[in-house]
Amino acid sequence: MRAAPHSVSAPALIAVVDDDAAVRQAVGNLLQSVGYDSVGYDSAEAFLANAPLARLGCAVFDIKLKGISGFALQERLALAAVALPIIFVTGHADLAMEQRALGAGAIAFLRKPIDADALLGHIAHALGQSGARP
C-alpha cells in the first residue's frame, strides 16, 4: 500500500513517534512554528493503528520505543509497501545503528538533542521528494 499524494490544498502532515512526551511536544511545536501539521504517537503500535498514512508526508521515529522498535516499524512499513520518508532520532546511537537505518532507506539519522535546523532541513527534503508542501 503506497501513501497517496497530497492534494495541493492539504498541508504536509508529519508523524512523530517517540515514547517521550516532551520530545513529541517539542518536535510538534517546532513543526507548527514553521507551518507544518504534525501528529504524535507514543508507540509504534499506536502509529500502526491510527496513522493516516495517505496524509503523511514523512515521519520522525525514535529508534528505542516501548514495544515495537523504530527499526521494526520501518521494516513493517517497507513490507506493506508504504513509501514514507523516515527520519530517525535517538539518544543512544552508534555507527552500526546509523548504517542500519540509512541502509534500510531512512533519509536521515539524528542524535538527541535534536538540532532543529537539521531536522527541518531533512523534513523539507523529504517533503520535496514526496510532493507534499508545508
Residue pairs with C-beta under 8 A, 6 or more apart in sequence:
1 53
1 80
1 81
1 82
2 81
2 82
2 83
3 53
3 54
3 55
3 56
3 82
3 83
3 84
3 130
4 54
5 130
5 131
5 132
6 12
6 55
6 57
6 130
6 131
6 132
6 133
8 133
10 55
11 35
11 36
11 37
11 133
11 134
12 36
12 37
12 57
12 58
12 127
12 132
12 133
12 134
13 36
13 37
13 38
13 39
13 52
13 55
13 56
13 57
14 31
14 36
14 37
14 38
14 39
14 56
14 57
14 58
14 59
14 60
14 123
15 38
15 39
15 40
15 41
15 47
15 51
15 56
15 58
15 59
15 60
16 23
16 24
16 27
16 28
16 31
16 38
16 39
16 40
16 41
16 59
16 60
17 40
17 41
17 42
17 43
17 44
17 46
17 47
17 59
17 60
17 61
17 62
17 65
17 70
17 73
18 24
18 27
18 40
18 42
18 60
18 61
18 62
18 65
18 89
19 42
19 43
19 62
19 65
19 66
20 62
21 42
23 62
23 89
23 112
23 114
24 40
24 41
24 42
25 40
26 114
27 38
27 40
27 60
27 114
27 119
28 38
28 40
30 116
30 119
30 120
31 37
31 38
31 123
32 38
34 120
34 134
35 134
36 123
36 134
39 51
39 52
41 47
41 50
41 51
42 66
43 65
43 66
43 67
43 68
44 61
44 65
44 67
44 68
44 69
44 70
44 72
44 73
44 76
45 67
45 68
47 59
47 73
48 68
48 73
48 76
53 82
53 84
56 84
57 85
57 126
57 127
57 130
57 132
58 84
58 85
58 86
58 87
58 107
58 123
58 126
58 127
58 130
58 132
59 84
59 85
59 86
59 87
60 86
60 87
60 88
60 89
60 119
60 123
61 70
61 73
61 74
61 86
61 87
61 88
61 89
62 70
62 88
62 89
62 90
63 69
63 70
63 71
63 88
63 89
63 90
63 92
63 93
63 97
63 101
64 70
64 90
64 91
64 92
65 73
68 76
70 88
70 90
71 100
71 101
71 104
74 86
74 88
74 101
74 104
74 105
74 106
75 104
77 84
77 86
78 104
78 105
83 130
85 107
85 126
85 127
85 129
85 130
86 101
86 105
86 106
86 107
87 106
87 107
87 108
87 109
87 110
87 119
87 122
87 123
87 126
88 101
88 106
88 108
88 109
88 110
89 110
89 111
89 112
89 114
89 119
90 97
90 109
90 110
90 111
90 112
91 111
91 112
93 109
93 111
97 109
98 109
101 109
102 109
107 122
107 125
107 126
107 129
108 118
108 122
110 118
110 119
110 122
124 134
127 133
127 134
